[in-house]
Each structure stands twice: as C-alpha cells, then as structure tokens.
Amino acid sequence: AQTVTQSQPEMSVQEAETVTLSCTYDTSESDYYLFWYKQPPSRQMILVIRQEAYKQQNATENRFSVNFQKAAKSFSLKISDSQLGDAAMYFCAYRSQGGSEKLVFGKGTKLTVNP
Amino acid sequence: DAGVTQSPTHLIKTRGQHVTLRCSPISGHKSVSWYQQVLGQGPQFIFQYYEKEERGRGNFPDRFSARQFPNYSSELNVNALLLGDSALYLCASSLEAGGINEQFFGPGTRLTVL
C-alpha cells in the first residue's frame, strides 16, 4: 500500500518570503499522480498543484512550484512571495494511475504566515 | 456555478444510531468520492462512485455504505455509530473517473458521536 509522509507538522514564514513544505511517499508503482491540497480554516480543500510522475519537468502554478524527485520519492512544495491568505493546512496526496480515484493523503503541514 | 454541496453541515448523534450524509456534485461531474477526516489527520478514502457504480472502497468496516443516484448525487450511510466515527466527512466530485482529473471538495459534514 502507498503511504505519504509529511515530516513538518507546522511551518511558519514571513510575508513575502519563500517557504518549502516537504513530502515523501512510498510506492512500488511507476506511474502515478501527486497533488498538493490546501485546506484553509473554513475547511474546503482546494487543489494547489499537481504532477504526473512520468513528467520530468516540475509543475508550477503562479507562486507555487514543486520539486519532484522521482528516484528519491520526494515531492516538495515551494511557495514564493508568501501572502497572508496562504495560511492553511497543506496536504500532500498520492493517486495511482489506474483503478479508483482514491487519494492517499499525508497528515498535513500547518503553515502560518506572519505579517 | 455552484461547487460541491454537502448536507447537513453539522450533525450530533449518539452511539448505535444511524446517519445519512448527502452530497451534490458540481453540475456535469459524474464521479463522487467520500473521505473521512479525523481531527489532526489527513483525509482517508472511504468510497468512490462513478456512473452509479462503486469504483473503489477504502479500509472501512461494512457499517459504512454509499450509493450514487441517477442525478449523480450521493449518500454515505453509517450504521451502529461508534465514538471513533466522529470526524469531518468530505465529499469530492470530478468530471470523469481516472486520469489526473481534479477532485473538487465540498465543505464537509462535521459528525459528532456522543
């Protein structure tokens, strides 16, 4: 079974600075998808960024980018120019390419943005 | 356009009771998945339904069941509630099943079992 580990329960960053959230995963599959989701205090989970394992190029979405290291099974999220609205729980998630749409989530990292 | 909606928002039940949670996907979305999120943890997959058929089941006891209706809305049923069933129950919908489709999450139903 696949597992996702987020080793940083909490992180903090100053507004306008850059922060990197870590995620590692364990799988024996070669094709899969990886996601970062954001869950603000209002609870609704929002997709931040996604990566297909067969793509070597790291995904980017505006201020958000990932560092995908397939051999190391690492998928970190970098947030540049942090904003107060970035404060939330961030979850890393894994999904197999075939079968169901089951997402396997890590335990999350709580990000605080200081003004 | 309306996002994924869930009802009720909050629910309080006692041990042994039964509960039904409801989810309406985004218009046009055919796939619905259910997750349980215990406080301080990441969501755990319970079920996925696509075109009214079960496509995936997580490691949950048979007390948990679900179904999807012809309009793609879905119900999650939990029988014989235990204290440990207290959690936020999230519903997510996607346009199709499979691929790198984005799953859109609803606001959740907070279930408290006393």
Interface residues (C-beta under 8 A of the other chain):
Chain A: V4 Y33 Y37 S42 R43 Q44 M45 I46 L47 R50 E52 F91 A93 G98 G99 S100 E101 K102 L103 V104 F105 G106 K107 G108
Chain B: G3 S31 S33 Y35 G40 Q41 G42 P43 Q44 F45 Q48 R55 G56 G58 L88 L90 A92 S94 A97 G98 I100 N101 E102 Q103 F104 F105 G106 P107 G108
